Amino acid sequence: MKKITLILFVLTTSFCFSQQTVTGLVSDSDGSPLPGVNIIIKGTNEGTTTDFDGKYSIEATSENTLVYSYVGFNSKEVLVQGQTTINVTLSSGAQLEEIILVGSRALPRSNTTSSLPVDVLPAKELASTGQITFDKALQYKIPSFNTVQTPVNDATSLLDPYEIRNMGPSRTLVLINGKRKNLSSLLYTQTSPGRGETGSDISAIPTDAIKRVEILRDGASAQYGSDAIAGVMNIILKDNPSEGSVTLRTGITSEGDGETIGISLNNGATIGENKGFFNYTVDFSKVNLANRPGDVDAEGEFADFGGTRVGERLQDIQGFLARRPDAGNINGAPETAAAKFLVNGGYDINENTEIYMNGAYVYKKVNSFANYRTPYWRDIQDFQYLGNFFPGSNPLTTGVTFTDNNGNTFNGNGYDGYVPTFEGDLNDYNATIGFKTQKNGWKYDLSYTTGGNSQDYTVNDSHNRNSVFAPSFDDVNGNGVPDVGEEFVPVELYRENSPVSFDPGGTKFRHSVGNIDVAKLISDQVSIGFGAEFRTEVFEIIEGDLASYDGGGADSFAGNRPENSGKFNRYNYGGYFDISADITPDFLVNGTIRVEDYSDFGEAFVWKLSSRYKFLQDKLTLRASASTGFRAPTLHQIYTQRAQFSFVPGQGIQVGGLINNVSPQARLLDIPRLDAEESTNITVGIGAKINQNINFTVDYYNIQVDDRIVLSTEIGASATGGTPLDQVLQDNDLSDVSFFVNAIDTRTSGIDIVANYKNIEIGTGKLGLSLSGNYTIENERDGDVKNPALVSQAGQSVVNDTQEALFFTSRPEFKAILGANYDIGKFSFSLNNTLFGPTKFRNQGLQDLEGLVGGNAADSDGGSDLGVEFMTKVVTDLGINFNATDNITIAANINNIFNVLPEWEFKALTPTGEAVLNNAAAEKTAFNLITFNGRYSQMSYDGYHFSQLGTLFNLSLNYKF
């Protein structure tokens, strides 16, 4: 019996002191996981840290005590006592608000302990804006973020340009769960903000799939590679498997158009015995056309399109405009239908390894319109067949028969002009699969990401008005082949034989990205990270059908010619090393270096150094960073070549040519190939967390970009003629050419302010106040324009006043958002006031205005005599949420409640400009020049400020499962 007792004692003792695997999750009091938490076996140096999802695994005995510690939280001790799963919640009065994953390639940090300025927007704040798409929600939440519907649509209607810190859409890198999202295949070529650039289609991401958004407002090329000069947007997807909801949305503008309806479903489920999860979102929406044309001026139309024939007399123009004051133009927000699908998931293979994945597919159908072709612009006497193509109710052509030079007669059929449609089908997808594992404190993350975007275009209600002949013969013998004596007779392919529907082709872009990321907490003070990336990119220009480009192509939008179409690709390797060291508990230093090697332009080496110092018991934080960066020219910029229809003030719609830098035309004109942009970023800021409810940050930034890539202005014929430029224009029947070039160096600086005061008790409710703002100190060209020789010889510049305004002053000089949220009982109220500072333009057509006031145009210096300034405005949004039950929430939003619309005015820049503004007739002519005779009176043809749609009413019903 004693022997048995002794054996049992030994076995029990051995069991008590034998090690076992303890796993668990460490989170804050709100349930959010905490990555990077230190877990130490008390009394030893053995330990581990939580991974990016707050999970950990450690070997311990039953009698061990685990100590959980994290900066800003109270430490916690837990006795194992045979437990194999220990979940811990850390909390304290100094609890940090959020853990951010963007900004460091070592281990994640909290926002207030980060050395970099990061905005964090939870899903609730995005939804509270009442905006239909993700990009528009950011517009009214992030002061340094700007986007808006452009006045002139075409392909731009598929994706609105956006940017951070006035740096253009190409210089903000978009990540999804930390992985690079694909670019759009769209290249902005209209004379509007964002001209010559491309970006990711963030509007395609369903808002209901987003958990939060992290926006790093600092250059981050060293950490993430190309496109991160202005900053990084990291979109974190929902990962909750147990919560789900369905939301029904509807809305309308105060003008009774732009009706919206949508439904979205977000739900999730666990995999196995809580070993994994998936969360999915399905979103369908439809937005109807919202039209905001201006009244068209008859005298301006007569100056552009007048003549001596009956259909072109001023009174006939006035008669048409009496029937159609807006000249039939349709401009505003196009009709859009969208279907969006997204899934996010993960699975724990064992205690130390998990696999993860996410994928999204989006389809958008957009219907927009070109400028209306009036009956005096496309005259039936020049194109007699138009009466058959586009019958109407014009009294001048109803019952009238026209005869051409060959004696053929045509019925007018009430021809009253026509409006070509521009229809786009967009497909966008992205997917990531990867796995994370840890061993001996090393954390490994291996992933593969793919993504793509395609845009296919259709032009309807148009025609090919060009005379193109094909050889034919009089087949007397009826054998289908030319015999001796049978006469060849040319047959006109288009005009009366033209189709009215065209396939002009489209564009595609896709990439594949492989990432290896490794991180380790070397000690309580030092963490390191390093990794590598391999990326391939393919850009494709899809050929249009013959009729869409032949001879000049479809009226309004010419198709892609075979010689301008094809697939183009490149690849690059990148590697980085990152180290983060807490020199003291208050003093942090973070450094990163990166090397990239591109197959098409070579290598880039960049670095970043940032630091943070906390004092006054962590209430104040000083932070600063300095870095270099780069942006590779996109394949779109290198290879795009096509005919471009655009409005030329005083001349109507003209056809220009966009030639790429690797074409025969570029060689003839000696246009240099594109190289990468290089940047230097400096950020200095201070953050204060007075208490749990009051905090603010102020950051100064300075961004220097060298060799900035721009799409040149339209370069026309030289004054003397006979140059290679003149020959290219003549051979291709073009009015002008444009091309991409590393033309300018720029400097951008400004200040960002973010302040919050929450949990203010008023009555039985709580009020939260927020104030954020961005002020641009300087945004300008640094040095002279780097003009190619042919442009200088022609006495022109690739960057004129219009271009400079689009680059530097077309975004608000300052922007501020004052918000208030009040929660009381089942109600939640939000009131946001967004202040849009002035934007300034140098529209085309405002140069050399001496002739309008009797001056000598030969005395002009070629600069703008007048500028256009959109005045400072405040847009107020009201939101009301009612939690009817635990499961049902009704939300009503009135955006732009006071129906504030953009307003602009002329600003005289020269004595000639002053004279124009003092002459009513001259000022009216200037107005016509920049608004296409009033068609775009609210925004001007090149203009931008904020939404031109006025008040928007939105209502949603959310049901939680």
URNORLIN-V696531 format. One record per residue. N is the residue number from 1. RES is the residue in one letter. D_LAST is the distance of its C-alpha to the last C-alpha in Angstrom with 1 decimal. Layout:
n | res | d_last
N | RES | D_LAST
N | RES | D_LAST
//
This chain:
n | res | d_last
1 | M | 61.0
2 | K | 61.5
3 | K | 60.9
4 | I | 57.6
5 | T | 56.6
6 | L | 57.5
7 | I | 55.5
8 | L | 52.4
9 | F | 52.9
10 | V | 53.3
11 | L | 50.2
12 | T | 48.1
13 | T | 49.5
14 | S | 48.8
15 | F | 45.2
16 | C | 44.7
17 | F | 46.1
18 | S | 44.7
19 | Q | 42.0
20 | Q | 38.4
21 | T | 35.6
22 | V | 33.1
23 | T | 29.9
24 | G | 27.0
25 | L | 25.0
26 | V | 26.3
27 | S | 24.1
28 | D | 24.6
29 | S | 23.4
30 | D | 20.4
31 | G | 19.3
32 | S | 20.8
33 | P | 23.1
34 | L | 26.8
35 | P | 29.0
36 | G | 32.7
37 | V | 32.7
38 | N | 36.1
39 | I | 36.1
40 | I | 39.6
41 | I | 41.1
42 | K | 43.0
43 | G | 46.7
44 | T | 46.5
45 | N | 46.0
46 | E | 43.5
47 | G | 40.0
48 | T | 37.2
49 | T | 34.6
50 | T | 30.8
51 | D | 29.9
52 | F | 27.9
53 | D | 24.6
54 | G | 26.0
55 | K | 26.9
56 | Y | 30.3
57 | S | 32.6
58 | I | 36.0
59 | E | 38.7
60 | A | 39.7
61 | T | 41.4
62 | S | 40.2
63 | E | 42.5
64 | N | 41.4
65 | T | 39.7
66 | L | 37.3
67 | V | 37.5
68 | Y | 34.6
69 | S | 35.7
70 | Y | 34.6
71 | V | 36.2
72 | G | 34.9
73 | F | 33.3
74 | N | 34.9
75 | S | 35.9
76 | K | 34.7
77 | E | 36.5
78 | V | 35.1
79 | L | 37.3
80 | V | 36.3
81 | Q | 37.5
82 | G | 36.6
83 | Q | 32.9
84 | T | 31.8
85 | T | 28.5
86 | I | 28.6
87 | N | 25.8
88 | V | 27.2
89 | T | 26.1
90 | L | 28.8
91 | S | 29.2
92 | S | 32.1
93 | G | 33.3
94 | A | 34.2
95 | Q | 30.8
96 | L | 30.3
97 | E | 27.6
98 | E | 26.5
99 | I | 27.7
100 | I | 28.8
101 | L | 29.3
102 | V | 31.6
103 | G | 35.3
104 | S | 36.6
105 | R | 37.1
106 | A | 37.9
107 | L | 35.1
108 | P | 32.3
109 | R | 33.1
110 | S | 31.6
111 | N | 32.0
112 | T | 34.7
113 | T | 36.6
114 | S | 36.6
115 | S | 39.9
116 | L | 38.3
117 | P | 36.5
118 | V | 32.8
119 | D | 30.3
120 | V | 26.7
121 | L | 24.0
122 | P | 20.3
123 | A | 17.6
124 | K | 17.3
125 | E | 21.0
126 | L | 20.9
127 | A | 18.2
128 | S | 20.3
129 | T | 23.3
130 | G | 21.9
131 | Q | 23.8
132 | I | 22.8
133 | T | 23.7
134 | F | 23.7
135 | D | 27.5
136 | K | 27.7
137 | A | 25.2
138 | L | 27.5
139 | Q | 30.5
140 | Y | 29.5
141 | K | 28.5
142 | I | 31.2
143 | P | 34.8
144 | S | 36.4
145 | F | 34.1
146 | N | 35.3
147 | T | 34.4
148 | V | 34.9
149 | Q | 35.5
150 | T | 39.1
151 | P | 41.5
152 | V | 42.8
153 | N | 40.3
154 | D | 41.5
155 | A | 39.7
156 | T | 38.5
157 | S | 36.0
158 | L | 33.9
159 | L | 33.4
160 | D | 34.4
161 | P | 36.5
162 | Y | 35.1
163 | E | 36.8
164 | I | 36.9
165 | R | 40.1
166 | N | 42.0
167 | M | 42.4
168 | G | 41.1
169 | P | 38.1
170 | S | 40.0
171 | R | 40.2
172 | T | 36.5
173 | L | 35.0
174 | V | 31.3
175 | L | 29.5
176 | I | 26.1
177 | N | 25.3
178 | G | 29.0
179 | K | 30.3
180 | R | 32.3
181 | K | 30.8
182 | N | 33.1
183 | L | 35.2
184 | S | 35.1
185 | S | 38.0
186 | L | 38.8
187 | L | 41.9
188 | Y | 42.4
189 | T | 46.0
190 | Q | 46.1
191 | T | 47.9
192 | S | 44.9
193 | P | 43.1
194 | G | 42.0
195 | R | 45.0
196 | G | 45.9
197 | E | 42.7
198 | T | 39.4
199 | G | 36.1
200 | S | 32.7
201 | D | 30.3
202 | I | 27.7
203 | S | 26.6
204 | A | 25.3
205 | I | 22.6
206 | P | 19.1
207 | T | 18.3
208 | D | 14.5
209 | A | 15.7
210 | I | 17.8
211 | K | 17.4
212 | R | 20.8
213 | V | 24.2
214 | E | 27.5
215 | I | 30.6
216 | L | 33.9
217 | R | 36.5
218 | D | 39.5
219 | G | 41.4
220 | A | 40.0
221 | S | 42.0
222 | A | 43.3
223 | Q | 39.9
224 | Y | 38.2
225 | G | 41.1
226 | S | 41.8
227 | D | 40.1
228 | A | 39.2
229 | I | 42.1
230 | A | 40.1
231 | G | 37.1
232 | V | 33.9
233 | M | 30.3
234 | N | 27.9
235 | I | 24.4
236 | I | 22.0
237 | L | 18.9
238 | K | 15.5
239 | D | 15.7
240 | N | 12.7
241 | P | 11.6
242 | S | 8.9
243 | E | 6.7
244 | G | 5.3
245 | S | 5.5
246 | V | 8.0
247 | T | 11.2
248 | L | 14.2
249 | R | 17.5
250 | T | 21.0
251 | G | 24.2
252 | I | 28.0
253 | T | 31.2
254 | S | 33.6
255 | E | 36.1
256 | G | 33.9
257 | D | 33.2
258 | G | 30.8
259 | E | 28.0
260 | T | 24.7
261 | I | 21.6
262 | G | 18.7
263 | I | 15.3
264 | S | 13.3
265 | L | 10.5
266 | N | 9.7
267 | N | 8.4
268 | G | 10.4
269 | A | 12.0
270 | T | 15.0
271 | I | 18.4
272 | G | 20.8
273 | E | 20.9
274 | N | 19.1
275 | K | 21.9
276 | G | 19.9
277 | F | 16.7
278 | F | 15.8
279 | N | 13.6
280 | Y | 13.9
281 | T | 13.9
282 | V | 15.3
283 | D | 16.8
284 | F | 19.2
285 | S | 21.4
286 | K | 24.8
287 | V | 27.2
288 | N | 30.4
289 | L | 33.8
290 | A | 34.9
291 | N | 38.7
292 | R | 40.8
293 | P | 44.4
294 | G | 47.5
295 | D | 50.7
296 | V | 53.3
297 | D | 56.8
298 | A | 59.5
299 | E | 62.2
300 | G | 60.0
301 | E | 59.3
302 | F | 63.0
303 | A | 63.8
304 | D | 61.4
305 | F | 61.9
306 | G | 65.0
307 | G | 68.2
308 | T | 71.1
309 | R | 69.8
310 | V | 68.7
311 | G | 65.0
312 | E | 65.0
313 | R | 66.9
314 | L | 65.3
315 | Q | 65.3
316 | D | 63.4
317 | I | 60.8
318 | Q | 60.6
319 | G | 60.3
320 | F | 57.3
321 | L | 55.6
322 | A | 56.3
323 | R | 54.2
324 | R | 51.6
325 | P | 51.8
326 | D | 49.3
327 | A | 51.3
328 | G | 48.3
329 | N | 46.5
330 | I | 42.7
331 | N | 41.3
332 | G | 38.2
333 | A | 34.7
334 | P | 34.5
335 | E | 32.2
336 | T | 29.5
337 | A | 26.9
338 | A | 24.6
339 | A | 22.3
340 | K | 20.7
341 | F | 19.3
342 | L | 18.8
343 | V | 18.0
344 | N | 18.6
345 | G | 19.3
346 | G | 21.6
347 | Y | 23.2
348 | D | 25.5
349 | I | 28.7
350 | N | 30.2
351 | E | 30.5
352 | N | 32.1
353 | T | 30.8
354 | E | 27.7
355 | I | 27.1
356 | Y | 24.8
357 | M | 24.1
358 | N | 22.6
359 | G | 23.3
360 | A | 22.9
361 | Y | 24.4
362 | V | 24.9
363 | Y | 27.0
364 | K | 28.4
365 | K | 30.9
366 | V | 33.0
367 | N | 35.8
368 | S | 38.3
369 | F | 42.0
370 | A | 45.3
371 | N | 47.9
372 | Y | 49.3
373 | R | 52.7
374 | T | 54.8
375 | P | 57.8
376 | Y | 60.2
377 | W | 58.4
378 | R | 58.3
379 | D | 61.4
380 | I | 62.0
381 | Q | 65.7
382 | D | 64.7
383 | F | 62.1
384 | Q | 63.4
385 | Y | 60.8
386 | L | 57.9
387 | G | 58.7
388 | N | 57.7
389 | F | 54.7
390 | F | 53.2
391 | P | 54.7
392 | G | 54.0
393 | S | 55.6
394 | N | 58.0
395 | P | 61.2
396 | L | 63.4
397 | T | 62.4
398 | T | 61.8
399 | G | 64.8
400 | V | 66.5
401 | T | 67.8
402 | F | 68.2
403 | T | 70.7
404 | D | 70.5
405 | N | 73.4
406 | N | 73.9
407 | G | 74.3
408 | N | 71.0
409 | T | 69.3
410 | F | 65.7
411 | N | 64.0
412 | G | 62.2
413 | N | 59.5
414 | G | 58.4
415 | Y | 57.3
416 | D | 55.4
417 | G | 53.9
418 | Y | 50.6
419 | V | 47.5
420 | P | 46.5
421 | T | 42.8
422 | F | 41.2
423 | E | 38.2
424 | G | 36.3
425 | D | 33.9
426 | L | 32.2
427 | N | 30.6
428 | D | 29.3
429 | Y | 28.1
430 | N | 27.9
431 | A | 27.1
432 | T | 27.9
433 | I | 28.4
434 | G | 29.9
435 | F | 30.3
436 | K | 31.0
437 | T | 33.3
438 | Q | 35.5
439 | K | 38.8
440 | N | 41.2
441 | G | 39.2
442 | W | 39.2
443 | K | 35.9
444 | Y | 35.9
445 | D | 33.6
446 | L | 34.5
447 | S | 32.7
448 | Y | 33.3
449 | T | 31.9
450 | T | 32.5
451 | G | 31.8
452 | G | 33.3
453 | N | 33.6
454 | S | 35.5
455 | Q | 36.6
456 | D | 38.5
457 | Y | 40.3
458 | T | 41.7
459 | V | 44.3
460 | N | 44.9
461 | D | 47.4
462 | S | 50.0
463 | H | 53.2
464 | N | 55.5
465 | R | 58.4
466 | N | 60.6
467 | S | 63.9
468 | V | 63.5
469 | F | 65.9
470 | A | 65.9
471 | P | 69.2
472 | S | 69.9
473 | F | 73.1
474 | D | 75.0
475 | D | 74.4
476 | V | 77.6
477 | N | 77.8
478 | G | 74.2
479 | N | 73.7
480 | G | 70.8
481 | V | 72.9
482 | P | 75.4
483 | D | 79.0
484 | V | 82.2
485 | G | 82.8
486 | E | 79.2
487 | E | 78.3
488 | F | 75.2
489 | V | 73.4
490 | P | 70.4
491 | V | 67.3
492 | E | 64.9
493 | L | 61.4
494 | Y | 59.5
495 | R | 60.0
496 | E | 60.5
497 | N | 59.3
498 | S | 56.3
499 | P | 52.7
500 | V | 50.3
501 | S | 47.3
502 | F | 47.3
503 | D | 45.4
504 | P | 46.3
505 | G | 44.4
506 | G | 41.9
507 | T | 41.0
508 | K | 39.0
509 | F | 38.3
510 | R | 36.9
511 | H | 37.2
512 | S | 36.8
513 | V | 36.6
514 | G | 37.2
515 | N | 36.7
516 | I | 38.0
517 | D | 37.2
518 | V | 38.6
519 | A | 38.3
520 | K | 39.7
521 | L | 40.2
522 | I | 43.9
523 | S | 44.3
524 | D | 42.6
525 | Q | 44.1
526 | V | 44.0
527 | S | 41.5
528 | I | 42.3
529 | G | 40.5
530 | F | 42.0
531 | G | 41.0
532 | A | 41.9
533 | E | 40.5
534 | F | 41.7
535 | R | 40.6
536 | T | 41.8
537 | E | 41.4
538 | V | 42.3
539 | F | 42.8
540 | E | 43.7
541 | I | 45.3
542 | I | 45.0
543 | E | 48.2
544 | G | 48.1
545 | D | 50.0
546 | L | 53.8
547 | A | 53.8
548 | S | 51.1
549 | Y | 53.5
550 | D | 57.0
551 | G | 59.6
552 | G | 57.1
553 | G | 54.1
554 | A | 51.7
555 | D | 52.3
556 | S | 49.6
557 | F | 48.2
558 | A | 50.4
559 | G | 49.0
560 | N | 49.4
561 | R | 52.9
562 | P | 53.5
563 | E | 55.4
564 | N | 52.6
565 | S | 49.9
566 | G | 49.0
567 | K | 47.0
568 | F | 47.6
569 | N | 46.3
570 | R | 46.8
571 | Y | 45.6
572 | N | 45.7
573 | Y | 45.6
574 | G | 44.5
575 | G | 44.7
576 | Y | 44.0
577 | F | 44.7
578 | D | 43.1
579 | I | 44.1
580 | S | 42.7
581 | A | 44.8
582 | D | 44.5
583 | I | 48.2
584 | T | 47.6
585 | P | 44.4
586 | D | 44.7
587 | F | 46.2
588 | L | 44.2
589 | V | 45.7
590 | N | 43.8
591 | G | 45.6
592 | T | 44.8
593 | I | 47.0
594 | R | 46.2
595 | V | 48.3
596 | E | 47.4
597 | D | 49.5
598 | Y | 48.9
599 | S | 50.8
600 | D | 51.8
601 | F | 53.0
602 | G | 53.4
603 | E | 52.2
604 | A | 50.6
605 | F | 50.7
606 | V | 48.6
607 | W | 47.9
608 | K | 46.0
609 | L | 46.8
610 | S | 44.7
611 | S | 45.0
612 | R | 43.6
613 | Y | 45.3
614 | K | 43.8
615 | F | 45.9
616 | L | 45.9
617 | Q | 43.6
618 | D | 41.1
619 | K | 40.8
620 | L | 42.4
621 | T | 42.2
622 | L | 44.6
623 | R | 43.6
624 | A | 45.3
625 | S | 45.3
626 | A | 47.7
627 | S | 47.1
628 | T | 48.4
629 | G | 46.4
630 | F | 46.7
631 | R | 45.1
632 | A | 46.2
633 | P | 47.0
634 | T | 44.3
635 | L | 45.4
636 | H | 44.7
637 | Q | 47.3
638 | I | 49.8
639 | Y | 49.8
640 | T | 48.7
641 | Q | 51.6
642 | R | 51.6
643 | A | 53.0
644 | Q | 51.3
645 | F | 51.5
646 | S | 51.5
647 | F | 52.9
648 | V | 56.2
649 | P | 57.2
650 | G | 60.2
651 | Q | 60.1
652 | G | 56.9
653 | I | 54.9
654 | Q | 56.7
655 | V | 56.0
656 | G | 56.1
657 | G | 55.6
658 | L | 53.3
659 | I | 55.1
660 | N | 53.8
661 | N | 55.6
662 | V | 56.5
663 | S | 58.0
664 | P | 61.7
665 | Q | 61.6
666 | A | 60.4
667 | R | 63.3
668 | L | 65.7
669 | L | 64.5
670 | D | 64.4
671 | I | 60.8
672 | P | 59.7
673 | R | 56.8
674 | L | 53.7
675 | D | 53.2
676 | A | 50.3
677 | E | 49.7
678 | E | 50.3
679 | S | 48.9
680 | T | 49.5
681 | N | 46.8
682 | I | 47.4
683 | T | 44.9
684 | V | 45.7
685 | G | 43.4
686 | I | 42.8
687 | G | 39.6
688 | A | 39.4
689 | K | 36.9
690 | I | 38.6
691 | N | 36.1
692 | Q | 32.3
693 | N | 31.8
694 | I | 34.5
695 | N | 35.1
696 | F | 36.8
697 | T | 38.2
698 | V | 41.1
699 | D | 42.0
700 | Y | 45.0
701 | Y | 45.0
702 | N | 47.8
703 | I | 47.3
704 | Q | 50.4
705 | V | 50.0
706 | D | 53.1
707 | D | 53.8
708 | R | 50.8
709 | I | 50.1
710 | V | 50.3
711 | L | 50.7
712 | S | 54.1
713 | T | 55.0
714 | E | 56.7
715 | I | 60.2
716 | G | 62.7
717 | A | 66.3
718 | S | 68.8
719 | A | 71.5
720 | T | 74.3
721 | G | 72.8
722 | G | 73.7
723 | T | 71.3
724 | P | 68.9
725 | L | 66.1
726 | D | 68.0
727 | Q | 68.5
728 | V | 64.8
729 | L | 64.0
730 | Q | 66.8
731 | D | 66.0
732 | N | 62.3
733 | D | 62.9
734 | L | 60.7
735 | S | 61.1
736 | D | 59.8
737 | V | 58.0
738 | S | 55.4
739 | F | 54.4
740 | F | 52.5
741 | V | 54.6
742 | N | 54.3
743 | A | 55.9
744 | I | 55.1
745 | D | 54.4
746 | T | 52.0
747 | R | 51.2
748 | T | 48.0
749 | S | 47.5
750 | G | 45.4
751 | I | 43.5
752 | D | 39.7
753 | I | 38.6
754 | V | 35.3
755 | A | 35.0
756 | N | 32.2
757 | Y | 32.5
758 | K | 29.4
759 | N | 28.6
760 | I | 31.4
761 | E | 31.2
762 | I | 31.9
763 | G | 31.7
764 | T | 28.5
765 | G | 26.7
766 | K | 27.0
767 | L | 28.4
768 | G | 28.4
769 | L | 31.0
770 | S | 31.5
771 | L | 34.5
772 | S | 35.0
773 | G | 37.8
774 | N | 39.8
775 | Y | 43.5
776 | T | 45.6
777 | I | 49.0
778 | E | 50.4
779 | N | 49.3
780 | E | 52.4
781 | R | 54.6
782 | D | 56.7
783 | G | 60.1
784 | D | 61.4
785 | V | 59.7
786 | K | 60.5
787 | N | 61.8
788 | P | 62.9
789 | A | 66.6
790 | L | 66.3
791 | V | 64.3
792 | S | 66.8
793 | Q | 69.7
794 | A | 68.2
795 | G | 68.1
796 | Q | 64.3
797 | S | 61.3
798 | V | 58.0
799 | V | 56.4
800 | N | 57.4
801 | D | 56.4
802 | T | 53.5
803 | Q | 52.1
804 | E | 52.6
805 | A | 50.7
806 | L | 47.7
807 | F | 47.7
808 | F | 48.4
809 | T | 47.8
810 | S | 45.3
811 | R | 42.4
812 | P | 42.3
813 | E | 44.9
814 | F | 42.6
815 | K | 39.0
816 | A | 37.2
817 | I | 33.9
818 | L | 33.7
819 | G | 30.3
820 | A | 29.2
821 | N | 25.8
822 | Y | 25.6
823 | D | 22.8
824 | I | 23.5
825 | G | 21.4
826 | K | 18.4
827 | F | 20.2
828 | S | 20.8
829 | F | 23.8
830 | S | 25.1
831 | L | 28.6
832 | N | 29.9
833 | N | 33.5
834 | T | 34.4
835 | L | 38.2
836 | F | 39.5
837 | G | 43.0
838 | P | 45.7
839 | T | 45.9
840 | K | 49.3
841 | F | 50.4
842 | R | 53.8
843 | N | 53.1
844 | Q | 55.3
845 | G | 58.3
846 | L | 59.0
847 | Q | 61.7
848 | D | 65.4
849 | L | 65.3
850 | E | 69.0
851 | G | 69.8
852 | L | 67.7
853 | V | 70.0
854 | G | 73.3
855 | G | 73.1
856 | N | 74.1
857 | A | 71.3
858 | A | 73.5
859 | D | 73.3
860 | S | 69.5
861 | D | 68.1
862 | G | 65.1
863 | G | 62.6
864 | S | 60.3
865 | D | 62.1
866 | L | 58.9
867 | G | 55.5
868 | V | 52.3
869 | E | 50.1
870 | F | 46.7
871 | M | 46.7
872 | T | 44.4
873 | K | 41.4
874 | V | 38.5
875 | V | 35.1
876 | T | 32.9
877 | D | 29.2
878 | L | 27.2
879 | G | 23.5
880 | I | 21.8
881 | N | 18.2
882 | F | 17.1
883 | N | 14.2
884 | A | 14.4
885 | T | 12.0
886 | D | 9.8
887 | N | 6.9
888 | I | 9.4
889 | T | 11.9
890 | I | 15.0
891 | A | 17.4
892 | A | 21.0
893 | N | 23.4
894 | I | 27.1
895 | N | 28.6
896 | N | 32.3
897 | I | 32.5
898 | F | 36.3
899 | N | 36.7
900 | V | 38.7
901 | L | 40.2
902 | P | 42.1
903 | E | 45.9
904 | W | 48.6
905 | E | 52.4
906 | F | 55.4
907 | K | 56.9
908 | A | 60.6
909 | L | 61.3
910 | T | 65.0
911 | P | 67.9
912 | T | 67.3
913 | G | 63.7
914 | E | 65.1
915 | A | 67.5
916 | V | 64.7
917 | L | 62.7
918 | N | 65.9
919 | N | 66.5
920 | A | 64.1
921 | A | 64.9
922 | A | 64.5
923 | E | 61.1
924 | K | 59.9
925 | T | 61.0
926 | A | 59.1
927 | F | 56.0
928 | N | 56.4
929 | L | 56.8
930 | I | 53.4
931 | T | 51.3
932 | F | 52.8
933 | N | 54.7
934 | G | 51.8
935 | R | 49.1
936 | Y | 47.1
937 | S | 48.4
938 | Q | 45.2
939 | M | 44.6
940 | S | 47.9
941 | Y | 48.0
942 | D | 47.3
943 | G | 45.4
944 | Y | 42.1
945 | H | 40.6
946 | F | 37.1
947 | S | 35.3
948 | Q | 37.7
949 | L | 35.2
950 | G | 35.3
951 | T | 32.6
952 | L | 29.1
953 | F | 26.6
954 | N | 22.9
955 | L | 20.0
956 | S | 16.3
957 | L | 13.2
958 | N | 9.8
959 | Y | 6.5
960 | K | 3.8
961 | F | 0.0
//
